[in-house]
Amino acid sequence: MGEKICLITGANAGIGKAAAIQLAQAGHHVLMGCRNKDRGIAALDEVQAVSGSQRVELVLLDMASQQSIQTAVANLTTDRLDVLIHNAAEFDLSRKEPAYSPENIETVWATNHLGPVLLTALAIDRLKASRQGRVITIASKGLILYPFLRINFNDPEFGKGAFTVEKAYYHSKLAQVMFTYWLAENLKDTKITANCIRVTNVRIDIRRYPHLSQTMKWMYGIKSRFSITPEAMAKTYTYLATDETLSPVSGQYFDENNRIVSSSAYSRNPQNIQALMERTMGYLPAHLRNGGLFKGSI
């Protein structure tokens, strides 16, 4: 199979860190995308120690910031990228008001959807340099609870209506499923595949969310009894990143058991997907709009 070069966003904790360890243990070169330098260095040291591999690097990368994404890609130490895993996500239920990125974009929308689109666009030539590049996006099993969810094309940041992190999160994750289908279609004549993982309930480290109320902490405690470990969920990341039988597989949605599952009829509708991507492109830097780099490279 040979060594793969894998970039994982949000790799300093949880599933991202577990996947980084698994990929490094398997002999792959891992680039750990982390927003915070101190936490990133601590996670890098842990991944290297646990995996026994020094083929692990830290990439400072804030997925809410378009400038950070552009700088991170420009500074990558490799001209080839075999696997890009969009693991980073914002879902802090303790936050009651919207926050905004340096580009003045609501951060859940910026981090969970716009960031992965921009990062993929900027990394596309590195993925094309791979023998078989793979883009892996991440959605949530929680979308099952919202079978009639629709993308708010007029106000995707919920600036005009009542904002909740939960509503913004599932909205952004639906967008990622649809982006995956769009990307797979646009990459069908290349060696690059695009697939999405439907992450189930995974135990989280409550210490990462010190501002949660006691009630929320209690609820997470109950939920954790029915959750799998980050290491268990990361096995699906590793499977999609490395299994050779998946080389021709693209545009699919996988669960935690490595099975292909279906998303909502709305998410699979080509007109809805095209409308989402037209709205998405309007957020990207001017030289990437209207297809921009995707159109030129794909």
C-alpha positions in Angstrom: 0.0 0.0 0.0 2.9 2.4 0.8 3.0 5.4 3.0 0.1 7.9 2.7 0.4 11.5 3.6 -2.7 12.4 5.7 -3.9 15.8 6.9 -6.5 15.6 9.7 -8.1 18.8 10.9 -9.1 19.2 14.6 -6.4 16.6 15.5 -5.5 17.7 19.0 -8.3 15.8 20.7 -11.1 13.3 20.4 -11.6 11.3 17.2 -9.1 13.4 15.3 -6.3 12.6 17.7 -7.3 8.9 17.9 -7.2 8.8 14.1 -3.8 10.5 14.0 -2.4 7.8 16.3 -3.9 5.0 14.3 -2.6 6.3 11.0 0.8 6.9 12.4 0.9 3.4 13.9 0.1 2.1 10.5 3.2 3.8 9.1 1.6 6.8 7.4 2.8 10.4 7.5 0.3 12.4 9.5 -0.2 16.2 9.4 -2.1 17.3 12.5 -4.2 20.4 11.8 -4.7 22.2 15.2 -6.0 25.7 15.9 -4.2 26.3 19.2 -0.4 26.1 19.2 0.1 25.0 22.8 -2.6 22.3 22.6 -1.3 21.2 19.3 2.2 20.7 20.5 0.9 18.7 23.5 -1.1 16.5 21.2 1.8 16.1 18.8 4.0 14.9 21.6 1.3 12.4 22.7 0.6 11.1 19.2 4.4 10.6 18.5 4.8 8.9 21.9 1.8 6.6 21.6 2.3 5.7 18.0 6.1 5.3 18.2 6.3 7.3 15.0 8.2 10.6 14.3 6.4 10.9 10.9 3.9 13.3 12.5 3.8 17.0 12.1 1.9 19.9 13.5 0.0 22.3 11.1 -1.4 25.4 12.7 -4.8 25.7 11.2 -7.9 27.5 12.3 -10.8 26.2 10.2 -12.9 29.3 11.0 -10.3 31.6 9.4 -9.9 31.7 5.7 -6.6 33.5 6.1 -5.4 30.7 8.4 -6.4 28.0 5.9 -4.6 29.8 3.1 -1.5 30.2 5.1 -1.5 26.6 6.4 -1.8 25.2 2.8 0.9 27.5 1.5 3.3 26.4 4.3 2.7 22.6 3.9 6.0 20.7 3.8 4.8 18.3 1.1 3.6 18.8 -2.5 1.5 15.6 -2.3 -1.5 14.9 -0.1 -3.1 11.5 -0.2 -5.8 11.9 2.4 -7.7 15.0 3.7 -9.9 14.4 6.7 -12.2 17.3 7.6 -12.6 16.4 11.2 -12.6 19.8 12.9 -16.0 21.1 14.0 -17.5 23.6 16.3 -20.3 22.4 18.6 -20.1 24.2 21.9 -23.6 24.0 23.4 -22.5 26.4 26.2 -22.4 29.3 23.7 -25.7 31.1 23.5 -24.8 33.9 21.1 -23.2 33.7 17.6 -19.4 34.3 17.3 -17.7 35.5 14.2 -14.5 34.7 12.3 -11.9 37.2 11.2 -13.9 37.4 7.9 -17.0 38.2 9.9 -18.7 34.9 9.2 -20.6 33.0 11.9 -18.1 30.5 13.2 -20.1 27.3 13.1 -20.9 27.8 9.4 -17.3 29.0 8.8 -15.7 26.1 10.6 -17.9 23.2 9.8 -18.8 23.9 6.1 -17.0 26.8 4.5 -13.6 25.8 5.9 -13.6 22.3 4.5 -14.7 23.6 1.1 -11.9 26.2 1.0 -9.3 23.8 2.3 -10.2 21.2 -0.3 -10.1 23.8 -3.1 -6.6 25.0 -2.0 -5.3 21.4 -1.5 -6.7 20.0 -4.8 -3.4 20.1 -6.7 -1.7 18.2 -3.9 -4.5 15.6 -4.0 -4.1 15.3 -7.7 -0.4 14.5 -7.2 -1.5 11.4 -5.2 -1.7 8.0 -6.8 -5.3 8.0 -5.4 -6.3 11.0 -3.4 -9.2 10.8 -0.8 -11.3 13.6 0.7 -13.2 12.5 3.8 -15.9 14.8 5.2 -17.7 14.4 8.5 -21.4 14.6 9.3 -23.5 13.4 12.2 -25.9 10.6 13.0 -27.9 13.3 14.7 -29.2 14.4 11.3 -31.6 11.4 11.5 -33.5 13.4 14.1 -34.0 16.2 11.5 -35.3 14.4 8.4 -37.0 17.5 7.0 -34.0 19.8 7.6 -33.3 22.3 4.8 -30.5 24.6 4.0 -31.4 28.2 4.7 -29.9 29.7 1.5 -31.1 33.2 2.4 -29.6 33.2 5.9 -27.1 30.3 6.4 -25.6 32.1 9.4 -28.9 32.5 11.2 -28.2 36.2 11.5 -31.9 37.2 11.1 -33.5 34.5 13.2 -33.0 32.9 16.6 -29.5 31.4 16.8 -28.6 28.2 18.6 -25.4 26.3 18.2 -27.4 23.0 17.8 -29.4 24.4 14.9 -26.3 25.9 13.3 -24.3 22.7 13.7 -26.8 20.3 12.1 -27.4 22.9 9.3 -23.6 22.9 8.6 -23.4 19.1 8.7 -26.2 18.7 6.2 -24.3 21.1 4.0 -21.2 18.9 4.3 -23.1 15.8 3.2 -24.3 17.7 0.1 -20.8 19.1 -0.5 -19.5 15.5 -0.6 -21.9 14.5 -3.3 -21.1 17.6 -5.3 -17.4 17.0 -4.9 -17.6 13.4 -5.9 -19.5 14.3 -9.1 -17.0 17.1 -10.0 -14.0 14.7 -9.3 -15.4 11.7 -11.2 -12.9 12.0 -14.0 -9.9 12.2 -11.6 -8.1 9.9 -9.3 -9.6 11.7 -6.2 -12.6 10.3 -4.3 -14.9 12.0 -1.8 -16.8 10.2 0.9 -18.6 11.2 4.1 -18.7 9.6 7.5 -21.8 9.7 9.7 -20.4 10.0 13.2 -22.5 8.4 15.9 -22.5 9.3 19.6 -18.9 9.5 20.8 -17.7 10.1 24.4 -16.3 13.5 24.8 -13.9 15.0 27.4 -16.2 17.3 29.4 -13.0 19.2 30.5 -12.9 20.7 27.0 -16.1 22.6 27.8 -15.7 24.2 31.2 -18.6 26.6 30.7 -21.2 23.9 30.4 -23.9 24.1 33.0 -24.2 21.3 35.6 -27.4 20.2 33.9 -25.6 19.8 30.5 -22.7 18.0 32.2 -25.2 15.6 33.7 -26.9 15.1 30.3 -23.5 14.3 28.7 -22.8 11.9 31.5 -26.0 10.0 30.7 -25.3 10.2 27.0 -21.8 8.8 27.4 -23.2 5.5 28.6 -24.6 4.9 25.2 -21.6 6.3 23.3 -18.6 4.6 21.7 -15.0 5.7 22.3 -13.1 8.1 20.0 -10.8 5.3 19.2 -13.6 3.1 18.0 -15.0 5.9 15.8 -11.6 6.7 14.5 -11.3 3.2 13.0 -13.8 4.2 10.4 -11.7 7.3 9.6 -8.7 4.9 9.2 -10.7 2.5 7.1 -11.8 5.2 4.6 -8.4 6.7 4.5 -6.4 3.5 3.9 -8.4 0.5 2.7 -7.4 -0.3 -0.9 -10.8 -1.8 -1.8 -12.2 1.7 -1.4 -10.1 3.2 -4.2 -13.0 3.3 -6.7 -15.6 4.2 -4.2 -16.8 7.9 -4.2 -19.9 9.9 -3.2 -20.9 7.5 -0.4 -22.0 8.0 3.2 -20.6 5.6 5.8 -21.6 4.8 9.3 -19.5 3.8 12.3 -19.6 0.1 11.2 -18.1 0.9 7.8 -21.4 0.3 6.1 -22.8 2.6 3.3 -26.0 4.3 4.5 -28.4 6.8 3.0 -28.9 10.5 3.7 -32.1 12.4 3.3 -33.8 12.8 -0.1 -33.3 16.5 0.2 -29.5 16.2 0.5 -29.3 14.0 -2.6 -31.4 16.3 -4.8 -29.1 17.8 -7.5 -30.9 21.1 -7.6 -30.5 21.5 -3.8 -26.8 20.6 -4.0 -26.2 23.1 -6.8 -28.0 25.9 -4.9 -25.9 25.1 -1.8 -22.6 25.3 -3.7 -23.6 28.5 -5.5 -24.3 30.0 -2.1 -21.1 28.6 -0.7 -18.9 29.9 -3.5 -20.1 33.4 -2.7 -18.2 33.2 0.7 -14.9 32.1 -0.8 -12.1 34.5 -1.7 -12.8 36.4 -5.0 -10.4 34.3 -7.1 -12.1 31.1 -6.1 -15.7 32.2 -6.7 -18.0 30.7 -9.3 -16.2 27.4 -9.3 -12.8 29.2 -9.4 -10.0 26.8 -8.5 -12.3 23.8 -8.6 -13.3 24.6 -12.1 -9.8 25.2 -13.3 -8.2 22.2 -11.6 -11.0 19.6 -12.0 
